[in-house]
Amino acid sequence: MKWVKLNKYCELSGDTPDAIYAKNRRRIWTKGVHYKKAEDGCIWINTEEVDKWVEASVEQDQSQSRRAA
């Protein structure tokens, strides 16, 4: 499933709703790509795009670690 409601995403990932709101406020995630707010006010998370974001973050951390070594 590509899009899941915020509560389901938190259940699956272990993140809290506050952590997700912080990512949105700090513009770590992009509205319309990683998350969207439906007309009824529900927050939906795009799990495919979040997975890509995680992979890119891990790769970036690994390359920074290699440079520091």
C-alpha positions in Angstrom: 0.0 0.0 0.0 1.5 3.3 -1.1 -0.4 5.7 1.1 -1.4 5.0 4.7 -2.9 7.2 7.4 -0.6 8.8 9.9 -1.7 6.5 12.8 -1.0 3.3 10.7 2.4 4.7 9.6 3.3 5.4 13.2 2.2 1.9 14.2 4.4 0.4 11.4 7.5 2.6 11.8 7.6 3.3 15.5 7.7 7.1 14.9 5.3 9.2 16.8 2.8 11.7 15.3 4.9 14.5 16.9 8.0 13.3 15.1 6.1 13.3 11.8 4.8 16.8 12.4 8.4 18.0 13.2 9.6 16.5 9.9 6.9 18.5 8.1 7.5 21.7 10.0 11.2 21.5 9.4 10.6 20.7 5.7 12.5 17.5 6.0 9.6 15.8 4.1 8.0 17.4 1.1 4.2 18.0 1.1 2.6 16.1 -1.8 5.6 13.7 -2.0 6.2 12.2 1.5 2.8 13.3 3.0 -0.4 15.0 2.2 -3.4 16.3 4.1 -6.8 15.2 2.8 -9.8 17.4 2.7 -11.1 15.7 5.8 -8.0 16.7 7.7 -6.4 13.3 7.8 -2.6 13.1 7.2 -1.5 10.4 4.7 2.0 9.2 4.4 3.5 7.9 1.2 5.5 4.8 2.4 7.3 4.4 -0.9 8.7 7.9 -0.9 9.6 7.7 2.8 11.5 4.5 2.1 13.5 6.3 -0.6 14.1 9.2 1.9 15.4 6.7 4.5 17.7 5.0 1.9 19.1 8.3 0.8 19.7 9.4 4.4 21.5 6.2 5.2 23.7 6.5 2.1 24.5 10.1 3.0 25.4 9.2 6.6 27.7 6.3 5.4 29.5 8.5 2.9 30.1 11.2 5.6 31.4 8.5 8.0 33.8 7.3 5.3 35.2 10.8 4.8 35.7 11.3 8.5 37.6 8.1 8.9 
